[in-house]
Each structure stands twice: as structure tokens, then as C-alpha cells.
């Protein structure tokens, strides 16, 4: 799989994951008593870090060309 195709997939996953984290943060008072907050917020938060690092890695050439 080439970088462009992988980056498109990572970008979509990163966007969806961001929405999950954002929405669960808004509804944390509802989710905490039900015991769902950790599964629906913290775990996608860790996934977001991994996806963000992958996103930066796939864009390393662009970063190198535009920043240095």
C-alpha cells in the first residue's frame, strides 16, 4: 500500500476517533455512572495518539520539505 492510500485511511480513522473522544467528553457525566466512560473515552484516546503518530510518520516527507 502506498503512502497516499495509507494516509487517507489513517486520516479517516483519526477523524472518526476524534469525534468519539470529543462526544464522549461532552457526555462524560452521563457515561461515568453507567461505567462506559473508560471504554468509550480513554481507549479511543490512546488510539488517537497512535493514529496521530502514524499520521506524522506518513507525512514525514512533507514535514521535512516544508519545515526544514
PQR file of N, CA, C, O and H, with PARSE charges and radii, in Angstrom:
ATOM      1  N   UNK A   1       0.853  -1.168   0.000 -0.4000 1.5000
ATOM      2  CA  UNK A   1       0.000   0.000   0.000 -0.0000 2.0000
ATOM      3  C   UNK A   1       0.903   1.236   0.000  0.5500 1.7000
ATOM      4  O   UNK A   1       1.850   1.322   0.781 -0.5500 1.4000
ATOM      5  N   UNK A   2       0.603   2.178  -0.873 -0.4000 1.5000
ATOM      6  CA  UNK A   2       1.437   3.376  -0.928 -0.0000 2.0000
ATOM      7  C   UNK A   2       1.051   4.359   0.178  0.5500 1.7000
ATOM      8  O   UNK A   2       0.017   4.214   0.830 -0.5500 1.4000
ATOM      9  H   UNK A   2      -0.166   2.108  -1.508  0.4000 1.0000
ATOM     10  N   UNK A   3       1.908   5.358   0.369 -0.4000 1.5000
ATOM     11  CA  UNK A   3       1.714   6.318   1.460 -0.0000 2.0000
ATOM     12  C   UNK A   3       0.421   7.105   1.338  0.5500 1.7000
ATOM     13  O   UNK A   3      -0.253   7.347   2.340 -0.5500 1.4000
ATOM     14  H   UNK A   3       2.748   5.476  -0.160  0.4000 1.0000
ATOM     15  N   UNK A   4       0.064   7.509   0.127 -0.4000 1.5000
ATOM     16  CA  UNK A   4      -1.152   8.316  -0.043 -0.0000 2.0000
ATOM     17  C   UNK A   4      -2.403   7.539   0.369  0.5500 1.7000
ATOM     18  O   UNK A   4      -3.280   8.079   1.044 -0.5500 1.4000
ATOM     19  H   UNK A   4       0.611   7.313  -0.687  0.4000 1.0000
ATOM     20  N   UNK A   5      -2.479   6.295  -0.031 -0.4000 1.5000
ATOM     21  CA  UNK A   5      -3.640   5.476   0.307 -0.0000 2.0000
ATOM     22  C   UNK A   5      -3.680   5.214   1.814  0.5500 1.7000
ATOM     23  O   UNK A   5      -4.743   5.290   2.431 -0.5500 1.4000
ATOM     24  H   UNK A   5      -1.767   5.857  -0.579  0.4000 1.0000
ATOM     25  N   UNK A   6      -2.532   4.910   2.398 -0.4000 1.5000
ATOM     26  CA  UNK A   6      -2.468   4.679   3.838 -0.0000 2.0000
ATOM     27  C   UNK A   6      -2.832   5.945   4.602  0.5500 1.7000
ATOM     28  O   UNK A   6      -3.516   5.880   5.624 -0.5500 1.4000
ATOM     29  H   UNK A   6      -1.669   4.849   1.897  0.4000 1.0000
ATOM     30  N   UNK A   7      -2.378   7.094   4.112 -0.4000 1.5000
ATOM     31  CA  UNK A   7      -2.672   8.357   4.774 -0.0000 2.0000
ATOM     32  C   UNK A   7      -4.162   8.672   4.725  0.5500 1.7000
ATOM     33  O   UNK A   7      -4.714   9.185   5.699 -0.5500 1.4000
ATOM     34  H   UNK A   7      -1.822   7.147   3.283  0.4000 1.0000
ATOM     35  N   UNK A   8      -4.817   8.374   3.612 -0.4000 1.5000
ATOM     36  CA  UNK A   8      -6.264   8.591   3.521 -0.0000 2.0000
ATOM     37  C   UNK A   8      -7.004   7.748   4.547  0.5500 1.7000
ATOM     38  O   UNK A   8      -7.937   8.226   5.194 -0.5500 1.4000
ATOM     39  H   UNK A   8      -4.368   7.958   2.821  0.4000 1.0000
ATOM     40  N   UNK A   9      -6.597   6.515   4.695 -0.4000 1.5000
ATOM     41  CA  UNK A   9      -7.235   5.625   5.667 -0.0000 2.0000
ATOM     42  C   UNK A   9      -6.991   6.114   7.088  0.5500 1.7000
ATOM     43  O   UNK A   9      -7.912   6.161   7.904 -0.5500 1.4000
ATOM     44  H   UNK A   9      -5.839   6.126   4.170  0.4000 1.0000
ATOM     45  N   UNK A  10      -5.734   6.480   7.381 -0.4000 1.5000
ATOM     46  CA  UNK A  10      -5.398   6.967   8.716 -0.0000 2.0000
ATOM     47  C   UNK A  10      -6.151   8.255   9.022  0.5500 1.7000
ATOM     48  O   UNK A  10      -6.627   8.437  10.143 -0.5500 1.4000
ATOM     49  H   UNK A  10      -4.986   6.442   6.718  0.4000 1.0000
ATOM     50  N   UNK A  11      -6.267   9.151   8.044 -0.4000 1.5000
ATOM     51  CA  UNK A  11      -6.986  10.408   8.266 -0.0000 2.0000
ATOM     52  C   UNK A  11      -8.461  10.173   8.601  0.5500 1.7000
ATOM     53  O   UNK A  11      -9.014  10.831   9.482 -0.5500 1.4000
ATOM     54  H   UNK A  11      -5.881   9.003   7.134  0.4000 1.0000
ATOM     55  N   UNK A  12      -9.084   9.246   7.903 -0.4000 1.5000
ATOM     56  CA  UNK A  12     -10.493   8.931   8.174 -0.0000 2.0000
ATOM     57  C   UNK A  12     -10.636   8.327   9.569  0.5500 1.7000
ATOM     58  O   UNK A  12     -11.523   8.715  10.329 -0.5500 1.4000
ATOM     59  H   UNK A  12      -8.635   8.711   7.188  0.4000 1.0000
ATOM     60  N   UNK A  13      -9.761   7.377   9.901 -0.4000 1.5000
ATOM     61  CA  UNK A  13      -9.817   6.766  11.224 -0.0000 2.0000
ATOM     62  C   UNK A  13      -9.544   7.790  12.324  0.5500 1.7000
ATOM     63  O   UNK A  13     -10.178   7.760  13.378 -0.5500 1.4000
ATOM     64  H   UNK A  13      -9.040   7.062   9.283  0.4000 1.0000
ATOM     65  N   UNK A  14      -8.602   8.691  12.074 -0.4000 1.5000
ATOM     66  CA  UNK A  14      -8.272   9.727  13.051 -0.0000 2.0000
ATOM     67  C   UNK A  14      -9.459  10.666  13.259  0.5500 1.7000
ATOM     68  O   UNK A  14      -9.744  11.056  14.391 -0.5500 1.4000
ATOM     69  H   UNK A  14      -8.087   8.715  11.217  0.4000 1.0000
ATOM     70  N   UNK A  15     -10.141  11.025  12.202 -0.4000 1.5000
ATOM     71  CA  UNK A  15     -11.307  11.892  12.307 -0.0000 2.0000
ATOM     72  C   UNK A  15     -12.437  11.216  13.088  0.5500 1.7000
ATOM     73  O   UNK A  15     -13.031  11.830  13.974 -0.5500 1.4000
ATOM     74  H   UNK A  15      -9.910  10.707  11.282  0.4000 1.0000
ATOM     75  N   UNK A  16     -12.728   9.979  12.771 -0.4000 1.5000
ATOM     76  CA  UNK A  16     -13.791   9.245  13.466 -0.0000 2.0000
ATOM     77  C   UNK A  16     -13.426   9.077  14.939  0.5500 1.7000
ATOM     78  O   UNK A  16     -14.273   9.247  15.815 -0.5500 1.4000
ATOM     79  H   UNK A  16     -12.245   9.479  12.052  0.4000 1.0000
ATOM     80  N   UNK A  17     -12.179   8.746  15.205 -0.4000 1.5000
ATOM     81  CA  UNK A  17     -11.724   8.575  16.579 -0.0000 2.0000
ATOM     82  C   UNK A  17     -11.803   9.891  17.343  0.5500 1.7000
ATOM     83  O   UNK A  17     -12.190   9.906  18.511 -0.5500 1.4000
ATOM     84  H   UNK A  17     -11.491   8.608  14.492  0.4000 1.0000
ATOM     85  N   UNK A  18     -11.442  10.993  16.697 -0.4000 1.5000
ATOM     86  CA  UNK A  18     -11.557  12.303  17.329 -0.0000 2.0000
ATOM     87  C   UNK A  18     -13.007  12.602  17.696  0.5500 1.7000
ATOM     88  O   UNK A  18     -13.284  13.099  18.788 -0.5500 1.4000
ATOM     89  H   UNK A  18     -11.127  10.981  15.748  0.4000 1.0000
ATOM     90  N   UNK A  19     -13.928  12.301  16.789 -0.4000 1.5000
ATOM     91  CA  UNK A  19     -15.345  12.530  17.081 -0.0000 2.0000
ATOM     92  C   UNK A  19     -15.811  11.719  18.286  0.5500 1.7000
ATOM     93  O   UNK A  19     -16.562  12.220  19.123 -0.5500 1.4000
ATOM     94  H   UNK A  19     -13.703  11.897  15.902  0.4000 1.0000
ATOM     95  N   UNK A  20     -15.369  10.477  18.375 -0.4000 1.5000
ATOM     96  CA  UNK A  20     -15.740   9.629  19.509 -0.0000 2.0000
ATOM     97  C   UNK A  20     -15.221  10.230  20.808  0.5500 1.7000
ATOM     98  O   UNK A  20     -15.959  10.330  21.788 -0.5500 1.4000
ATOM     99  H   UNK A  20     -14.759  10.070  17.696  0.4000 1.0000
ATOM    100  N   UNK A  21     -13.957  10.630  20.819 -0.4000 1.5000
ATOM    101  CA  UNK A  21     -13.372  11.208  22.031 -0.0000 2.0000
ATOM    102  C   UNK A  21     -14.068  12.515  22.391  0.5500 1.7000
ATOM    103  O   UNK A  21     -14.346  12.759  23.565 -0.5500 1.4000
ATOM    104  H   UNK A  21     -13.357  10.550  20.023  0.4000 1.0000
ATOM    105  N   UNK A  22     -14.351  13.352  21.410 -0.4000 1.5000
ATOM    106  CA  UNK A  22     -14.997  14.637  21.649 -0.0000 2.0000
ATOM    107  C   UNK A  22     -16.413  14.459  22.200  0.5500 1.7000
ATOM    108  O   UNK A  22     -16.790  15.112  23.173 -0.5500 1.4000
ATOM    109  H   UNK A  22     -14.125  13.154  20.457  0.4000 1.0000
ATOM    110  N   UNK A  23     -17.185  13.587  21.583 -0.4000 1.5000
ATOM    111  CA  UNK A  23     -18.568  13.370  22.008 -0.0000 2.0000
ATOM    112  C   UNK A  23     -18.623  12.735  23.393  0.5500 1.7000
ATOM    113  O   UNK A  23     -19.462  13.110  24.213 -0.5500 1.4000
ATOM    114  H   UNK A  23     -16.879  13.057  20.792  0.4000 1.0000
ATOM    115  N   UNK A  24     -17.742  11.783  23.659 -0.4000 1.5000
ATOM    116  CA  UNK A  24     -17.748  11.175  24.995 -0.0000 2.0000
ATOM    117  C   UNK A  24     -17.285  12.168  26.056  0.5500 1.7000
ATOM    118  O   UNK A  24     -17.706  12.071  27.209 -0.5500 1.4000
ATOM    119  H   UNK A  24     -17.061  11.478  22.993  0.4000 1.0000
ATOM    120  N   UNK A  25     -16.437  13.110  25.695 -0.4000 1.5000
ATOM    121  CA  UNK A  25     -16.033  14.146  26.643 -0.0000 2.0000
ATOM    122  C   UNK A  25     -17.216  15.051  26.975  0.5500 1.7000
ATOM    123  O   UNK A  25     -17.370  15.487  28.116 -0.5500 1.4000
ATOM    124  H   UNK A  25     -16.095  13.188  24.759  0.4000 1.0000
ATOM    125  N   UNK A  26     -18.041  15.329  25.981 -0.4000 1.5000
ATOM    126  CA  UNK A  26     -19.225  16.156  26.221 -0.0000 2.0000
ATOM    127  C   UNK A  26     -20.233  15.472  27.137  0.5500 1.7000
ATOM    128  O   UNK A  26     -20.897  16.128  27.940 -0.5500 1.4000
ATOM    129  H   UNK A  26     -17.916  14.975  25.055  0.4000 1.0000
ATOM    130  N   UNK A  27     -20.344  14.165  27.015 -0.4000 1.5000
ATOM    131  CA  UNK A  27     -21.332  13.402  27.780 -0.0000 2.0000
ATOM    132  C   UNK A  27     -20.714  12.593  28.915  0.5500 1.7000
ATOM    133  O   UNK A  27     -21.249  11.551  29.295 -0.5500 1.4000
ATOM    134  H   UNK A  27     -19.805  13.632  26.362  0.4000 1.0000
ATOM    135  N   UNK A  28     -19.586  13.066  29.463 -0.4000 1.5000
ATOM    136  CA  UNK A  28     -18.898  12.282  30.487 -0.0000 2.0000
ATOM    137  C   UNK A  28     -19.727  12.096  31.754  0.5500 1.7000
ATOM    138  O   UNK A  28     -19.623  11.054  32.400 -0.5500 1.4000
ATOM    139  H   UNK A  28     -19.151  13.912  29.155  0.4000 1.0000
ATOM    140  N   UNK A  29     -20.538  13.066  32.120 -0.4000 1.5000
ATOM    141  CA  UNK A  29     -21.358  12.928  33.326 -0.0000 2.0000
ATOM    142  C   UNK A  29     -22.437  11.859  33.163  0.5500 1.7000
ATOM    143  O   UNK A  29     -22.866  11.254  34.145 -0.5500 1.4000
ATOM    144  H   UNK A  29     -20.622  13.912  31.594  0.4000 1.0000
ATOM    145  N   UNK A  30     -22.865  11.631  31.950 -0.4000 1.5000
ATOM    146  CA  UNK A  30     -23.864  10.592  31.686 -0.0000 2.0000
ATOM    147  C   UNK A  30     -23.198   9.222  31.626  0.5500 1.7000
ATOM    148  O   UNK A  30     -23.762   8.232  32.093 -0.5500 1.4000
ATOM    149  H   UNK A  30     -22.516  12.122  31.152  0.4000 1.0000
ATOM    150  N   UNK A  31     -22.005   9.168  31.054 -0.4000 1.5000
ATOM    151  CA  UNK A  31     -21.342   7.884  30.833 -0.0000 2.0000
ATOM    152  C   UNK A  31     -20.643   7.337  32.075  0.5500 1.7000
ATOM    153  O   UNK A  31     -20.533   6.121  32.233 -0.5500 1.4000
ATOM    154  H   UNK A  31     -21.548   9.973  30.675  0.4000 1.0000
ATOM    155  N   UNK A  32     -20.170   8.217  32.955 -0.4000 1.5000
ATOM    156  CA  UNK A  32     -19.451   7.746  34.146 -0.0000 2.0000
ATOM    157  C   UNK A  32     -20.316   6.863  35.047  0.5500 1.7000
ATOM    158  O   UNK A  32     -19.867   5.786  35.437 -0.5500 1.4000
ATOM    159  H   UNK A  32     -20.259   9.205  32.826  0.4000 1.0000
ATOM    160  N   UNK A  33     -21.534   7.275  35.390 -0.4000 1.5000
ATOM    161  CA  UNK A  33     -22.346   6.394  36.249 -0.0000 2.0000
ATOM    162  C   UNK A  33     -22.670   5.043  35.607  0.5500 1.7000
ATOM    163  O   UNK A  33     -22.873   4.052  36.307 -0.5500 1.4000
ATOM    164  H   UNK A  33     -21.898   8.151  35.073  0.4000 1.0000
ATOM    165  N   UNK A  34     -22.716   5.010  34.310 -0.4000 1.5000
ATOM    166  CA  UNK A  34     -23.040   3.762  33.618 -0.0000 2.0000
ATOM    167  C   UNK A  34     -21.803   2.881  33.456  0.5500 1.7000
ATOM    168  O   UNK A  34     -21.918   1.735  33.023 -0.5500 1.4000
ATOM    169  H   UNK A  34     -22.551   5.816  33.741  0.4000 1.0000
ATOM    170  N   UNK A  35     -20.632   3.393  33.793 -0.4000 1.5000
ATOM    171  CA  UNK A  35     -19.402   2.619  33.678 -0.0000 2.0000
ATOM    172  C   UNK A  35     -18.870   2.510  32.266  0.5500 1.7000
ATOM    173  O   UNK A  35     -18.032   1.654  31.984 -0.5500 1.4000
ATOM    174  H   UNK A  35     -20.538   4.325  34.144  0.4000 1.0000
ATOM    175  N   UNK A  36     -19.341   3.357  31.380 -0.4000 1.5000
ATOM    176  CA  UNK A  36     -18.922   3.291  29.977 -0.0000 2.0000
ATOM    177  C   UNK A  36     -17.850   4.313  29.614  0.5500 1.7000
ATOM    178  O   UNK A  36     -17.280   4.260  28.524 -0.5500 1.4000
ATOM    179  H   UNK A  36     -20.022   4.052  31.608  0.4000 1.0000
ATOM    180  N   UNK A  37     -17.578   5.234  30.521 -0.4000 1.5000
ATOM    181  CA  UNK A  37     -16.679   6.339  30.174 -0.0000 2.0000
ATOM    182  C   UNK A  37     -15.281   5.847  29.807  0.5500 1.7000
ATOM    183  O   UNK A  37     -14.710   6.300  28.815 -0.5500 1.4000
ATOM    184  H   UNK A  37     -18.041   5.276  31.406  0.4000 1.0000
ATOM    185  N   UNK A  38     -14.729   4.935  30.587 -0.4000 1.5000
ATOM    186  CA  UNK A  38     -13.364   4.467  30.330 -0.0000 2.0000
ATOM    187  C   UNK A  38     -13.264   3.772  28.969  0.5500 1.7000
ATOM    188  O   UNK A  38     -12.317   3.999  28.216 -0.5500 1.4000
ATOM    189  H   UNK A  38     -15.192   4.567  31.393  0.4000 1.0000
ATOM    190  N   UNK A  39     -14.238   2.932  28.665 -0.4000 1.5000
ATOM    191  CA  UNK A  39     -14.194   2.212  27.391 -0.0000 2.0000
ATOM    192  C   UNK A  39     -14.432   3.133  26.206  0.5500 1.7000
ATOM    193  O   UNK A  39     -13.827   2.954  25.149 -0.5500 1.4000
ATOM    194  H   UNK A  39     -15.007   2.747  29.277  0.4000 1.0000
ATOM    195  N   UNK A  40     -15.310   4.117  26.373 -0.4000 1.5000
ATOM    196  CA  UNK A  40     -15.690   4.962  25.239 -0.0000 2.0000
ATOM    197  C   UNK A  40     -14.880   6.251  25.136  0.5500 1.7000
ATOM    198  O   UNK A  40     -15.036   6.989  24.163 -0.5500 1.4000
ATOM    199  H   UNK A  40     -15.802   4.262  27.231  0.4000 1.0000
ATOM    200  N   UNK A  41     -14.027   6.540  26.104 -0.4000 1.5000
ATOM    201  CA  UNK A  41     -13.243   7.772  26.028 -0.0000 2.0000
ATOM    202  C   UNK A  41     -11.738   7.496  26.136  0.5500 1.7000
ATOM    203  O   UNK A  41     -10.966   7.929  25.281 -0.5500 1.4000
ATOM    204  H   UNK A  41     -13.900   5.940  26.894  0.4000 1.0000
ATOM    205  N   UNK A  42     -11.333   6.797  27.159 -0.4000 1.5000
ATOM    206  CA  UNK A  42      -9.902   6.596  27.385 -0.0000 2.0000
ATOM    207  C   UNK A  42      -9.267   5.703  26.317  0.5500 1.7000
ATOM    208  O   UNK A  42      -8.197   6.023  25.799 -0.5500 1.4000
ATOM    209  H   UNK A  42     -11.960   6.446  27.854  0.4000 1.0000
ATOM    210  N   UNK A  43      -9.903   4.617  25.996 -0.4000 1.5000
ATOM    211  CA  UNK A  43      -9.322   3.709  24.999 -0.0000 2.0000
ATOM    212  C   UNK A  43      -9.223   4.357  23.616  0.5500 1.7000
ATOM    213  O   UNK A  43      -8.179   4.243  22.975 -0.5500 1.4000
ATOM    214  H   UNK A  43     -10.772   4.357  26.417  0.4000 1.0000
ATOM    215  N   UNK A  44     -10.274   5.036  23.131 -0.4000 1.5000
ATOM    216  CA  UNK A  44     -10.116   5.764  21.869 -0.0000 2.0000
ATOM    217  C   UNK A  44      -9.095   6.898  21.963  0.5500 1.7000
ATOM    218  O   UNK A  44      -8.491   7.273  20.958 -0.5500 1.4000
ATOM    219  H   UNK A  44     -11.123   5.128  23.652  0.4000 1.0000
ATOM    220  N   UNK A  45      -8.899   7.447  23.170 -0.4000 1.5000
ATOM    221  CA  UNK A  45      -7.875   8.471  23.351 -0.0000 2.0000
ATOM    222  C   UNK A  45      -6.483   7.911  23.098  0.5500 1.7000
ATOM    223  O   UNK A  45      -5.661   8.556  22.447 -0.5500 1.4000
ATOM    224  H   UNK A  45      -9.390   7.143  23.986  0.4000 1.0000
ATOM    225  N   UNK A  46      -6.216   6.720  23.606 -0.4000 1.5000
ATOM    226  CA  UNK A  46      -4.933   6.072  23.336 -0.0000 2.0000
ATOM    227  C   UNK A  46      -4.791   5.746  21.853  0.5500 1.7000
ATOM    228  O   UNK A  46      -3.711   5.899  21.281 -0.5500 1.4000
ATOM    229  H   UNK A  46      -6.883   6.196  24.135  0.4000 1.0000
ATOM    230  N   UNK A  47      -5.869   5.301  21.237 -0.4000 1.5000
ATOM    231  CA  UNK A  47      -5.847   5.018  19.807 -0.0000 2.0000
ATOM    232  C   UNK A  47      -5.570   6.297  19.012  0.5500 1.7000
ATOM    233  O   UNK A  47      -4.886   6.257  17.989 -0.5500 1.4000
ATOM    234  H   UNK A  47      -6.746   5.177  21.702  0.4000 1.0000
ATOM    235  N   UNK A  48      -6.099   7.427  19.482 -0.4000 1.5000
ATOM    236  CA  UNK A  48      -5.864   8.691  18.792 -0.0000 2.0000
ATOM    237  C   UNK A  48      -4.379   9.052  18.791  0.5500 1.7000
ATOM    238  O   UNK A  48      -3.864   9.560  17.795 -0.5500 1.4000
ATOM    239  H   UNK A  48      -6.655   7.459  20.313  0.4000 1.0000
ATOM    240  N   UNK A  49      -3.697   8.794  19.892 -0.4000 1.5000
ATOM    241  CA  UNK A  49      -2.257   9.063  19.962 -0.0000 2.0000
ATOM    242  C   UNK A  49      -1.516   8.210  18.938  0.5500 1.7000
ATOM    243  O   UNK A  49      -0.634   8.705  18.235 -0.5500 1.4000
ATOM    244  H   UNK A  49      -4.115   8.381  20.701  0.4000 1.0000
ATOM    245  N   UNK A  50      -1.864   6.953  18.854 -0.4000 1.5000
ATOM    246  CA  UNK A  50      -1.215   6.048  17.895 -0.0000 2.0000
ATOM    247  C   UNK A  50      -1.500   6.496  16.464  0.5500 1.7000
ATOM    248  O   UNK A  50      -0.597   6.515  15.627 -0.5500 1.4000
ATOM    249  H   UNK A  50      -2.580   6.551  19.424  0.4000 1.0000
ATOM    250  N   UNK A  51      -2.740   6.854  16.181 -0.4000 1.5000
ATOM    251  CA  UNK A  51      -3.095   7.315  14.839 -0.0000 2.0000
ATOM    252  C   UNK A  51      -2.414   8.636  14.504  0.5500 1.7000
ATOM    253  O   UNK A  51      -1.999   8.842  13.363 -0.5500 1.4000
ATOM    254  H   UNK A  51      -3.474   6.839  16.861  0.4000 1.0000
ATOM    255  N   UNK A  52      -2.291   9.534  15.478 -0.4000 1.5000
ATOM    256  CA  UNK A  52      -1.623  10.816  15.238 -0.0000 2.0000
ATOM    257  C   UNK A  52      -0.143  10.604  14.940  0.5500 1.7000
ATOM    258  O   UNK A  52       0.408  11.250  14.049 -0.5500 1.4000
ATOM    259  H   UNK A  52      -2.628   9.367  16.405  0.4000 1.0000
ATOM    260  N   UNK A  53       0.495   9.716  15.669 -0.4000 1.5000
ATOM    261  CA  UNK A  53       1.907   9.420  15.394 -0.0000 2.0000
ATOM    262  C   UNK A  53       2.074   8.774  14.019  0.5500 1.7000
ATOM    263  O   UNK A  53       3.034   9.069  13.306 -0.5500 1.4000
ATOM    264  H   UNK A  53       0.047   9.192  16.393  0.4000 1.0000
ATOM    265  N   UNK A  54       1.155   7.908  13.650 -0.4000 1.5000
ATOM    266  CA  UNK A  54       1.179   7.299  12.317 -0.0000 2.0000
ATOM    267  C   UNK A  54       0.977   8.361  11.251  0.5500 1.7000
ATOM    268  O   UNK A  54       1.636   8.328  10.211 -0.5500 1.4000
ATOM    269  H   UNK A  54       0.375   7.669  14.229  0.4000 1.0000
ATOM    270  N   UNK A  55       0.076   9.301  11.496 -0.4000 1.5000
ATOM    271  CA  UNK A  55      -0.183  10.396  10.572 -0.0000 2.0000
ATOM    272  C   UNK A  55       1.087  11.231  10.357  0.5500 1.7000
ATOM    273  O   UNK A  55       1.424  11.574   9.224 -0.5500 1.4000
ATOM    274  H   UNK A  55      -0.459   9.327  12.341  0.4000 1.0000
ATOM    275  N   UNK A  56       1.776  11.549  11.434 -0.4000 1.5000
ATOM    276  CA  UNK A  56       3.027  12.316  11.322 -0.0000 2.0000
ATOM    277  C   UNK A  56       4.074  11.507  10.570  0.5500 1.7000
ATOM    278  O   UNK A  56       4.784  12.049   9.723 -0.5500 1.4000
ATOM    279  H   UNK A  56       1.502  11.271  12.355  0.4000 1.0000
ATOM    280  N   UNK A  57       4.176  10.222  10.872 -0.4000 1.5000
ATOM    281  CA  UNK A  57       5.145   9.375  10.183 -0.0000 2.0000
ATOM    282  C   UNK A  57       4.882   9.323   8.672  0.5500 1.7000
ATOM    283  O   UNK A  57       5.814   9.407   7.873 -0.5500 1.4000
ATOM    284  H   UNK A  57       3.599   9.782  11.560  0.4000 1.0000
ATOM    285  N   UNK A  58       3.620   9.187   8.292 -0.4000 1.5000
ATOM    286  CA  UNK A  58       3.287   9.123   6.875 -0.0000 2.0000
ATOM    287  C   UNK A  58       3.495  10.465   6.175  0.5500 1.7000
ATOM    288  O   UNK A  58       3.654  10.511   4.955 -0.5500 1.4000
ATOM    289  H   UNK A  58       2.863   9.119   8.941  0.4000 1.0000
ATOM    290  N   UNK A  59       3.494  11.549   6.938 -0.4000 1.5000
ATOM    291  CA  UNK A  59       3.712  12.886   6.373 -0.0000 2.0000
ATOM    292  C   UNK A  59       5.133  13.383   6.573  0.5500 1.7000
ATOM    293  O   UNK A  59       5.388  14.577   6.418 -0.5500 1.4000
ATOM    294  H   UNK A  59       3.365  11.511   7.928  0.4000 1.0000
ATOM    295  N   UNK A  60       6.068  12.500   6.914 -0.4000 1.5000
ATOM    296  CA  UNK A  60       7.426  12.934   7.238 -0.0000 2.0000
ATOM    297  C   UNK A  60       8.104  13.645   6.072  0.5500 1.7000
ATOM    298  O   UNK A  60       8.867  14.584   6.297 -0.5500 1.4000
ATOM    299  H   UNK A  60       5.860  11.530   7.040  0.4000 1.0000
ATOM    300  N   UNK A  61       7.855  13.233   4.851 -0.4000 1.5000
ATOM    301  CA  UNK A  61       8.456  13.905   3.692 -0.0000 2.0000
ATOM    302  C   UNK A  61       7.915  15.320   3.544  0.5500 1.7000
ATOM    303  O   UNK A  61       8.678  16.250   3.286 -0.5500 1.4000
ATOM    304  H   UNK A  61       7.236  12.470   4.668  0.4000 1.0000
ATOM    305  N   UNK A  62       6.608  15.491   3.703 -0.4000 1.5000
ATOM    306  CA  UNK A  62       6.002  16.816   3.607 -0.0000 2.0000
ATOM    307  C   UNK A  62       6.543  17.719   4.710  0.5500 1.7000
ATOM    308  O   UNK A  62       6.860  18.884   4.472 -0.5500 1.4000
ATOM    309  H   UNK A  62       5.988  14.734   3.911  0.4000 1.0000
ATOM    310  N   UNK A  63       6.643  17.173   5.912 -0.4000 1.5000
ATOM    311  CA  UNK A  63       7.168  17.945   7.040 -0.0000 2.0000
ATOM    312  C   UNK A  63       8.608  18.353   6.768  0.5500 1.7000
ATOM    313  O   UNK A  63       8.988  19.504   6.985 -0.5500 1.4000
ATOM    314  H   UNK A  63       6.386  16.226   6.106  0.4000 1.0000
ATOM    315  N   UNK A  64       9.398  17.409   6.294 -0.4000 1.5000
ATOM    316  CA  UNK A  64      10.807  17.703   6.005 -0.0000 2.0000
ATOM    317  C   UNK A  64      10.939  18.766   4.930  0.5500 1.7000
ATOM    318  O   UNK A  64      11.772  19.664   5.056 -0.5500 1.4000
ATOM    319  H   UNK A  64       9.089  16.475   6.118  0.4000 1.0000
ATOM    320  N   UNK A  65      10.143  18.688   3.880 -0.4000 1.5000
ATOM    321  CA  UNK A  65      10.221  19.651   2.783 -0.0000 2.0000
ATOM    322  C   UNK A  65       9.734  21.044   3.150  0.5500 1.7000
ATOM    323  O   UNK A  65      10.246  22.035   2.631 -0.5500 1.4000
ATOM    324  H   UNK A  65       9.466  17.959   3.777  0.4000 1.0000
ATOM    325  N   UNK A  66       8.754  21.130   4.035 -0.4000 1.5000
ATOM    326  CA  UNK A  66       8.154  22.415   4.357 -0.0000 2.0000
ATOM    327  C   UNK A  66       8.699  23.052   5.623  0.5500 1.7000
ATOM    328  O   UNK A  66       8.562  24.261   5.809 -0.5500 1.4000
ATOM    329  H   UNK A  66       8.337  20.324   4.456  0.4000 1.0000
ATOM    330  N   UNK A  67       9.298  22.285   6.476 -0.4000 1.5000
ATOM    331  CA  UNK A  67       9.778  22.836   7.742 -0.0000 2.0000
ATOM    332  C   UNK A  67      11.292  23.027   7.783  0.5500 1.7000
ATOM    333  O   UNK A  67      11.791  23.877   8.520 -0.5500 1.4000
ATOM    334  H   UNK A  67       9.410  21.303   6.325  0.4000 1.0000
ATOM    335  N   UNK A  68      12.017  22.250   7.003 -0.4000 1.5000
ATOM    336  CA  UNK A  68      13.487  22.312   7.108 -0.0000 2.0000
ATOM    337  C   UNK A  68      14.086  22.757   5.792  0.5500 1.7000
ATOM    338  O   UNK A  68      15.306  22.871   5.677 -0.5500 1.4000
ATOM    339  H   UNK A  68      11.612  21.559   6.404  0.4000 1.0000
TER
END
